[in-house]
Amino acid sequence: MTTGQTRKPLTELDPAALDARIQQLEARHQQLQARKLKLDLTRGKPATEQLDLSNDLDGILKGDYRLADGSDARNYGGLRGIPEARQLGAELLGTRAEVVMAGGNSSLTLMYQIVTTALNNGLWGPGSSWRASTGGKPVRFLCPAPGYDRHFAICEALGIEMIPVDIGPDGPDVAQLTELVSADPTIKGIWCVPKYANPTGCTYSDEVVRGLAALPKSAGEHFLVLWDNAYAVHHLQSPGDELSDLMAAAEAAGTADQVVMFSSTSKITFAGAGVAFLASSENVLKQFERQLGFATIGPDKVNQLRHVRFLSGRIDEHMRQHAELVKPKFDAVLAQLQSDLAGLDIASWTEPRGGYFISFDCRPGLAREIVRLAGEAGVTLTPAGATWPYGKDPQDSNIRLAPTFPSLSDVEAATEVFTLCVELASARQLRAG
C-alpha cells in the first residue's frame, strides 16, 4: 500500500480549518455535478484499442483447418480441446500440456462447472460429492478478501457458505487457512487469484504456493484449491512477477487431485471470443470430462486453432503492446491519488505491477459514502462491498478501481472526482467526531 507524507493530515486540522475545507470541497462537488459527467470505472474490461490488437484473428486460418495430427478442427469431438491449444494453455498456466483442458471462451464457465460437479457429482469417483461428504451440512469455502466478486457469486448461487480470510502482499495467510480447515471438515475449497490478484495486485510468494499445495492434507476429504490465474501474463512493467507452479508443488505434496487451475485469453485477445483453460490431475480431468460429455460434444476447436496460430511464439510481444496501452492509465490514477491524497492520513492504495485493478482503502465506514458521492458527480464505481463475500465489507473501507476500459482523459477526469469525494467524505466524518 502507498500512503503519502506531503500534506498536513486532515486528522490534525482543528474544527474551523475542517469546516473551511469542507466548504471548499462541497463547492467543487457541486461544480462537478453541474458538468453532468458520465464516467465509469466499474469493471476490468479491455479497451477497444486493446481488442484491436487481436483483429488479425479474423481470417488467420485462411481455409486451413488441419491440426498437426491431420484432424479437422471443424468437426465434432475432442472434449479436452485440440493439442495445440492445450500447449498454449500450459504456457499461460506455467504447467504441462498433459494436465490441461482447453474449453470455450469463459474460464468462469469452467469454474462454475467444476464447482457444481464437485458439489453434486464428485470429482473423485462415486460417492465423492461434497453434498454427500458433509452429512447434510452446508459446504463452506475460504475466500481471500478483498477478492473477486464473481467467485463469491458462484458460491452464493450454489448455497456455499463463504468465510473471508486475510490476504497480504504475499497472498493469504497459510497458517490461518490451515487452522480453519483443520477444525472444520465442511470447508471444501478456497478461491485464489495468485498473480496480480483481483483487486490487490499481489502475487503469491513461493512459500504461499507451497503452503496452498499442502493445505488439502490438513483439510477434510476432497478439499479443492481453485487457482484462477486470470492475469498470468498481464504485466504492467518488465520483468513481470514470477509465480511458482502450483501443479508441480501439488504433485510433490501428493495433492494433485485437490488442485484445479484456470486461465483464459479473455483479456489477451477478444474478451467475448477467447479460449479458456483448466488444469488438474488425470483423475480429476477424467471425472470432469465424463460429466461435461453429457452437455457437449466438444468446444469451439476452430476458435482454439485461431488462437494457436495467432499467439504461438508471440505472447510476450502481444502483452507488451497491451501494457503500452494500459500502463499510462494506471500511472494517471496513481499520480492523481498521490497528488490529491498523499499525506492526508485518510487513505492507502496499492501500486500493482500487473493485472487490471488498484485496491483503495479509505477510513472505515466511508466506502459506500464515497461511491455515492462519486455517483452524484457522474462517476460510477464498483459498488462498495463488492470485493467481499455477500457484498459486505466489515470495515466498509475497500474500493476497487478499474482504469483499463475508459480513455486516458476519462480516467484522469474520473480519478479527479474520486479523490475529491474521498477527501470530502473523510473531512465530514472527522468533523462529525
C-alpha positions as CSV (number, residue, x, y, z in Angstrom):
1,M,0.0,0.0,0.0
2,T,1.1,3.6,-0.7
3,T,0.5,6.4,1.7
4,G,1.9,9.9,1.2
5,Q,3.5,12.4,3.5
6,T,3.4,15.6,1.5
7,R,0.4,17.4,3.1
8,K,-0.8,18.1,6.5
9,P,-3.1,15.3,7.7
10,L,-6.8,16.1,7.8
11,T,-6.7,14.4,11.2
12,E,-4.6,17.3,12.5
13,L,-6.9,20.1,11.4
14,D,-8.9,22.0,14.0
15,P,-12.7,22.3,13.6
16,A,-12.5,25.7,12.0
17,A,-10.0,24.5,9.4
18,L,-12.1,21.4,8.7
19,D,-15.2,23.5,8.2
20,A,-13.4,25.7,5.8
21,R,-12.0,22.7,3.8
22,I,-15.5,21.0,3.7
23,Q,-17.0,24.2,2.3
24,Q,-14.3,24.3,-0.5
25,L,-14.9,20.6,-1.3
26,E,-18.6,20.9,-1.3
27,A,-18.5,23.8,-3.7
28,R,-16.2,21.8,-6.0
29,H,-18.5,18.8,-5.8
30,Q,-21.5,20.9,-6.8
31,Q,-19.5,22.2,-9.8
32,L,-18.8,18.7,-10.9
33,Q,-22.4,17.7,-10.6
34,A,-23.3,20.6,-12.9
35,R,-20.9,19.2,-15.6
36,K,-23.2,16.1,-15.8
37,L,-20.3,13.7,-16.3
38,K,-20.9,10.1,-17.3
39,L,-17.7,8.2,-16.4
40,D,-17.4,4.5,-15.5
41,L,-14.6,2.8,-13.5
42,T,-16.6,-0.3,-12.6
43,R,-15.3,-3.4,-14.3
44,G,-12.0,-4.6,-15.6
45,K,-12.7,-4.7,-19.3
46,P,-10.2,-4.3,-22.0
47,A,-10.5,-1.0,-24.0
48,T,-11.3,-1.1,-27.7
49,E,-7.7,-0.3,-28.5
50,Q,-6.6,-3.4,-26.7
51,L,-9.2,-5.5,-28.6
52,D,-7.9,-4.0,-31.8
53,L,-4.5,-5.7,-31.2
54,S,-6.2,-9.0,-32.0
55,N,-8.1,-8.1,-35.1
56,D,-5.8,-10.4,-37.2
57,L,-7.6,-13.4,-35.6
58,D,-10.2,-12.9,-38.2
59,G,-9.1,-14.7,-41.4
60,I,-5.9,-16.0,-39.9
61,L,-6.8,-19.6,-40.8
62,K,-7.1,-18.8,-44.5
63,G,-9.1,-22.0,-45.1
64,D,-6.6,-24.3,-43.4
65,Y,-8.4,-26.1,-40.5
66,R,-6.0,-29.0,-40.2
67,L,-4.3,-29.7,-36.9
68,A,-0.8,-31.0,-36.5
69,D,-2.1,-34.6,-36.3
70,G,-4.1,-34.2,-39.5
71,S,-7.5,-34.0,-38.0
72,D,-10.1,-31.4,-39.0
73,A,-10.8,-28.7,-36.4
74,R,-14.3,-28.1,-37.9
75,N,-15.7,-31.5,-36.8
76,Y,-17.0,-32.9,-33.6
77,G,-15.1,-34.4,-30.8
78,G,-12.1,-33.7,-28.5
79,L,-13.6,-32.7,-25.2
80,R,-10.2,-31.7,-23.8
81,G,-9.5,-29.4,-26.7
82,I,-7.0,-29.5,-29.5
83,P,-3.5,-30.5,-28.5
84,E,-2.0,-27.2,-29.8
85,A,-4.5,-25.2,-27.6
86,R,-3.6,-27.3,-24.6
87,Q,0.0,-26.4,-25.1
88,L,-0.9,-22.8,-25.3
89,G,-2.9,-23.1,-22.0
90,A,0.1,-24.8,-20.4
91,E,2.2,-21.8,-21.3
92,L,-0.2,-19.4,-19.7
93,L,-0.7,-21.6,-16.6
94,G,3.0,-22.4,-16.2
95,T,2.5,-26.2,-16.3
96,R,2.4,-29.2,-18.6
97,A,0.1,-29.7,-21.6
98,E,-0.9,-33.2,-20.4
99,V,-2.8,-31.8,-17.4
100,V,-4.6,-29.0,-19.4
101,M,-8.0,-28.9,-20.9
102,A,-8.9,-26.2,-23.4
103,G,-12.6,-25.1,-23.5
104,G,-14.8,-22.3,-24.7
105,N,-14.4,-18.6,-24.3
106,S,-15.0,-18.3,-20.5
107,S,-12.9,-19.6,-17.6
108,L,-15.7,-18.5,-15.3
109,T,-17.9,-21.1,-17.0
110,L,-15.3,-23.8,-16.3
111,M,-15.1,-22.7,-12.7
112,Y,-18.9,-22.9,-12.3
113,Q,-18.9,-26.3,-13.9
114,I,-16.1,-27.6,-11.7
115,V,-17.7,-26.4,-8.5
116,T,-21.2,-27.8,-9.5
117,T,-19.6,-31.1,-10.5
118,A,-17.7,-31.4,-7.2
119,L,-20.8,-30.3,-5.3
120,N,-23.4,-32.6,-6.9
121,N,-21.5,-35.5,-8.6
122,G,-18.0,-35.5,-7.2
123,L,-14.7,-35.2,-9.0
124,W,-13.1,-38.2,-7.4
125,G,-15.4,-41.1,-8.2
126,P,-18.8,-42.4,-6.9
127,G,-19.9,-41.1,-3.6
128,S,-17.3,-38.2,-3.6
129,S,-19.6,-35.3,-3.9
130,W,-19.3,-32.5,-1.4
131,R,-23.0,-32.8,-0.5
132,A,-22.5,-36.5,0.3
133,S,-19.4,-35.9,2.4
134,T,-20.7,-33.1,4.6
135,G,-23.6,-35.1,6.1
136,G,-26.2,-32.6,5.1
137,K,-24.3,-29.6,6.5
138,P,-23.7,-26.6,4.2
139,V,-20.5,-26.7,2.2
140,R,-18.1,-23.9,3.1
141,F,-15.4,-22.0,1.2
142,L,-12.4,-19.9,2.2
143,C,-12.4,-16.6,0.3
144,P,-9.4,-14.3,0.5
145,A,-10.8,-10.8,0.8
146,P,-10.7,-8.3,-0.7
147,G,-11.2,-10.6,-3.7
148,Y,-13.1,-11.4,-6.9
149,D,-16.9,-10.8,-6.7
150,R,-17.7,-13.4,-9.4
151,H,-16.1,-16.1,-7.3
152,F,-18.3,-15.1,-4.5
153,A,-21.3,-15.0,-6.8
154,I,-20.7,-18.7,-7.7
155,C,-20.7,-19.7,-4.1
156,E,-23.8,-17.6,-3.2
157,A,-25.7,-19.0,-6.2
158,L,-24.9,-22.6,-5.2
159,G,-25.6,-22.1,-1.5
160,I,-21.9,-22.5,-0.5
161,E,-21.2,-20.5,2.7
162,M,-18.2,-18.2,2.5
163,I,-15.6,-17.5,5.1
164,P,-13.5,-14.3,4.5
165,V,-9.8,-14.8,5.2
166,D,-6.9,-12.3,5.2
167,I,-4.8,-11.6,2.2
168,G,-1.4,-9.8,2.4
169,P,1.3,-8.7,-0.1
170,D,2.4,-12.3,-0.5
171,G,-1.0,-13.9,-0.6
172,P,-3.3,-15.5,2.0
173,D,-2.1,-16.4,5.5
174,V,-1.4,-20.2,5.2
175,A,-1.3,-20.6,8.9
176,Q,-4.7,-19.1,9.3
177,L,-6.0,-21.3,6.4
178,T,-4.5,-24.5,8.0
179,E,-6.1,-23.7,11.3
180,L,-9.5,-23.2,9.8
181,V,-9.6,-26.3,7.5
182,S,-8.2,-28.5,10.3
183,A,-11.1,-27.5,12.6
184,D,-13.9,-27.7,10.1
185,P,-14.3,-30.6,7.6
186,T,-17.2,-28.8,5.8
187,I,-14.7,-26.4,4.3
188,K,-14.2,-27.8,0.9
189,G,-12.4,-25.2,-1.1
190,I,-10.5,-21.9,-1.4
191,W,-10.6,-19.3,-4.2
192,C,-7.2,-17.9,-5.3
193,V,-6.2,-15.3,-7.8
194,P,-2.5,-15.9,-7.4
195,K,-0.9,-13.4,-9.8
196,Y,-1.7,-9.7,-9.8
197,A,-4.7,-10.6,-7.6
198,N,-8.1,-9.0,-8.1
199,P,-8.1,-6.4,-6.6
200,T,-5.0,-6.1,-4.5
201,G,-2.5,-6.8,-7.3
202,C,-0.3,-9.1,-5.1
203,T,1.5,-12.2,-6.4
204,Y,1.6,-15.2,-4.2
205,S,5.1,-16.0,-2.8
206,D,6.8,-19.3,-3.4
207,E,6.2,-20.1,0.3
208,V,2.5,-19.4,0.0
209,V,2.2,-21.6,-3.2
210,R,3.9,-24.5,-1.4
211,G,1.6,-23.9,1.6
212,L,-1.5,-24.0,-0.5
213,A,-0.3,-27.1,-2.3
214,A,0.0,-28.8,1.1
215,L,-3.3,-27.4,2.5
216,P,-5.5,-30.3,1.4
217,K,-3.5,-32.6,3.8
218,S,-4.9,-30.6,6.7
219,A,-8.4,-30.3,5.3
220,G,-11.3,-32.6,5.2
221,E,-11.9,-35.1,2.4
222,H,-11.9,-33.7,-1.2
223,F,-10.8,-30.2,-0.5
224,L,-10.1,-28.1,-3.6
225,V,-7.6,-25.3,-4.3
226,L,-9.3,-23.3,-7.1
227,W,-6.5,-21.4,-8.8
228,D,-7.8,-18.6,-11.1
229,N,-4.6,-17.4,-12.8
230,A,-6.5,-14.8,-14.9
231,Y,-3.7,-12.3,-15.1
232,A,-0.8,-14.6,-15.7
233,V,0.8,-12.5,-18.5
234,H,-0.8,-9.2,-17.8
235,H,2.4,-7.3,-16.7
236,L,2.4,-3.6,-16.5
237,Q,6.2,-3.5,-16.4
238,S,9.1,-5.7,-17.3
239,P,10.2,-8.1,-16.0
240,G,6.9,-9.3,-14.6
241,D,6.3,-11.1,-11.4
242,E,7.2,-14.8,-11.3
243,L,4.7,-17.3,-9.9
244,S,5.6,-20.8,-8.8
245,D,4.0,-23.8,-10.5
246,L,1.2,-24.9,-8.2
247,M,0.7,-28.2,-10.0
248,A,4.4,-29.2,-9.6
249,A,4.1,-28.3,-5.9
250,A,0.9,-30.3,-5.5
251,E,2.4,-33.3,-7.3
252,A,5.4,-33.1,-4.9
253,A,3.0,-32.9,-1.9
254,G,0.7,-35.7,-3.2
255,T,-2.3,-33.4,-3.5
256,A,-2.7,-33.0,-7.3
257,D,-6.2,-34.4,-7.1
258,Q,-7.1,-31.4,-5.0
259,V,-5.9,-28.7,-7.3
260,V,-7.8,-27.1,-10.3
261,M,-6.1,-24.3,-12.2
262,F,-7.8,-21.9,-14.6
263,S,-6.8,-19.3,-17.2
264,S,-8.0,-17.8,-20.4
265,T,-7.2,-15.4,-23.3
266,S,-10.2,-13.2,-22.4
267,K,-8.1,-10.1,-21.7
268,I,-5.4,-11.2,-24.2
269,T,-7.4,-11.3,-27.4
270,F,-11.2,-10.8,-27.7
271,A,-12.8,-10.7,-24.3
272,G,-16.0,-12.3,-25.6
273,A,-14.4,-14.8,-28.0
274,G,-11.3,-16.2,-26.4
275,V,-10.3,-19.7,-25.1
276,A,-10.4,-20.8,-21.5
277,F,-8.2,-23.4,-19.9
278,L,-8.4,-25.8,-17.0
279,A,-5.6,-27.9,-15.5
280,S,-5.7,-30.7,-12.9
281,S,-4.7,-34.3,-12.3
282,E,-5.6,-37.0,-14.8
283,N,-8.1,-38.4,-12.2
284,V,-10.0,-35.1,-12.0
285,L,-9.9,-34.5,-15.7
286,K,-11.5,-37.9,-16.4
287,Q,-14.3,-37.3,-13.9
288,F,-14.9,-33.8,-15.2
289,E,-14.8,-34.9,-18.8
290,R,-17.4,-37.6,-18.1
291,Q,-19.8,-35.0,-16.7
292,L,-19.0,-32.5,-19.4
293,G,-19.8,-35.1,-22.0
294,F,-23.5,-35.0,-21.1
295,A,-23.6,-31.3,-22.1
296,T,-21.4,-31.0,-25.1
297,I,-19.6,-33.0,-27.8
298,G,-16.7,-30.6,-27.8
299,P,-15.5,-27.0,-27.6
300,D,-15.1,-24.5,-30.5
301,K,-12.0,-26.0,-31.9
302,V,-11.8,-23.6,-34.8
303,N,-11.5,-20.7,-32.4
304,Q,-8.9,-22.6,-30.5
305,L,-6.9,-23.1,-33.7
306,R,-7.3,-19.4,-34.5
307,H,-5.7,-18.5,-31.1
308,V,-2.9,-21.0,-31.5
309,R,-2.0,-19.6,-34.9
310,F,-2.2,-16.0,-33.6
311,L,-0.5,-16.3,-30.2
312,S,2.1,-19.1,-30.5
313,G,5.5,-17.7,-30.0
314,R,4.4,-14.1,-29.6
315,I,2.5,-13.9,-26.3
316,D,5.2,-11.7,-24.7
317,E,5.3,-9.3,-27.5
318,H,1.5,-9.1,-27.7
319,M,1.2,-8.4,-24.0
320,R,3.9,-5.7,-24.2
321,Q,1.5,-3.9,-26.6
322,H,-1.3,-4.3,-24.1
323,A,0.9,-2.8,-21.4
324,E,1.8,0.2,-23.6
325,L,-1.9,1.0,-23.7
326,V,-2.9,0.2,-20.1
327,K,0.1,1.4,-18.1
328,P,-0.5,5.1,-18.8
329,K,-4.0,4.8,-17.3
330,F,-2.7,3.2,-14.1
331,D,0.1,5.8,-13.9
332,A,-2.6,8.5,-14.2
333,V,-4.7,7.1,-11.4
334,L,-1.7,6.6,-9.1
335,A,-0.3,10.1,-9.9
336,Q,-3.7,11.7,-9.0
337,L,-4.0,9.7,-5.8
338,Q,-0.6,10.8,-4.8
339,S,-1.1,14.4,-5.7
340,D,-4.5,14.8,-4.1
341,L,-4.5,12.4,-1.1
342,A,-0.9,11.8,-0.1
343,G,-0.1,13.0,3.4
344,L,-3.8,13.5,4.4
345,D,-3.8,10.3,6.6
346,I,-7.2,9.2,5.2
347,A,-6.4,6.5,2.6
348,S,-4.0,4.0,1.2
349,W,-3.8,2.2,-2.1
350,T,-1.8,-0.5,-4.0
351,E,0.7,0.1,-6.8
352,P,0.2,-3.0,-8.8
353,R,2.9,-4.4,-11.1
354,G,0.3,-6.1,-13.3
355,G,-3.4,-7.1,-13.6
356,Y,-6.4,-4.8,-14.0
357,F,-7.1,-3.1,-10.7
358,I,-6.0,-0.8,-8.0
359,S,-7.2,-1.6,-4.5
360,F,-8.1,1.5,-2.5
361,D,-8.7,1.6,1.3
362,C,-10.4,4.7,2.9
363,R,-11.2,5.4,6.5
364,P,-13.5,2.7,7.9
365,G,-17.2,3.4,7.3
366,L,-16.8,5.6,4.3
367,A,-16.6,3.4,1.2
368,R,-20.3,3.4,0.4
369,E,-20.5,7.1,1.0
370,I,-17.5,7.8,-1.3
371,V,-19.2,5.7,-4.0
372,R,-22.4,7.6,-3.5
373,L,-20.7,11.0,-3.7
374,A,-18.9,9.9,-6.9
375,G,-22.1,8.8,-8.4
376,E,-23.7,12.2,-7.8
377,A,-20.8,13.7,-9.6
378,G,-21.2,11.4,-12.6
379,V,-18.6,8.7,-11.9
380,T,-19.8,5.2,-11.5
381,L,-17.5,3.0,-9.3
382,T,-17.6,-0.7,-8.4
383,P,-20.2,-1.0,-5.6
384,A,-18.6,-0.7,-2.2
385,G,-18.5,-4.2,-0.6
386,A,-18.2,-6.0,-3.9
387,T,-14.8,-7.2,-3.1
388,W,-16.1,-9.1,0.0
389,P,-18.3,-12.2,0.3
390,Y,-22.0,-11.3,0.3
391,G,-21.1,-7.7,-0.7
392,K,-20.4,-7.0,3.0
393,D,-17.1,-5.3,3.7
394,P,-16.9,-5.4,7.5
395,Q,-14.9,-2.2,7.6
396,D,-16.8,-0.5,4.7
397,S,-13.4,0.7,3.5
398,N,-12.3,-1.1,0.3
399,I,-13.0,0.3,-3.2
400,R,-11.8,-1.4,-6.4
401,L,-10.7,1.0,-9.2
402,A,-10.7,-0.4,-12.7
403,P,-8.9,2.0,-15.1
404,T,-8.5,-0.1,-18.2
405,F,-11.7,0.5,-20.2
406,P,-12.2,4.3,-20.3
407,S,-10.0,6.6,-22.4
408,L,-7.0,8.1,-20.7
409,S,-8.7,11.5,-20.5
410,D,-11.8,9.9,-18.9
411,V,-9.6,8.0,-16.4
412,E,-8.0,11.3,-15.4
413,A,-11.3,13.1,-15.0
414,A,-12.9,10.2,-13.1
415,T,-9.9,10.0,-10.7
416,E,-10.1,13.7,-10.0
417,V,-13.7,13.3,-9.0
418,F,-12.9,10.2,-6.9
419,T,-10.2,11.9,-4.9
420,L,-12.4,14.9,-4.2
421,C,-15.1,12.6,-2.9
422,V,-12.6,10.7,-0.7
423,E,-11.5,13.9,0.9
424,L,-15.0,15.3,1.3
425,A,-16.3,12.2,2.9
426,S,-13.3,11.9,5.2
427,A,-13.5,15.6,6.3
428,R,-17.2,15.3,7.1
429,Q,-16.6,12.2,9.1
430,L,-13.7,13.8,11.1
431,R,-15.8,16.9,11.7
432,A,-18.7,14.8,13.0
433,G,-16.3,13.3,15.5
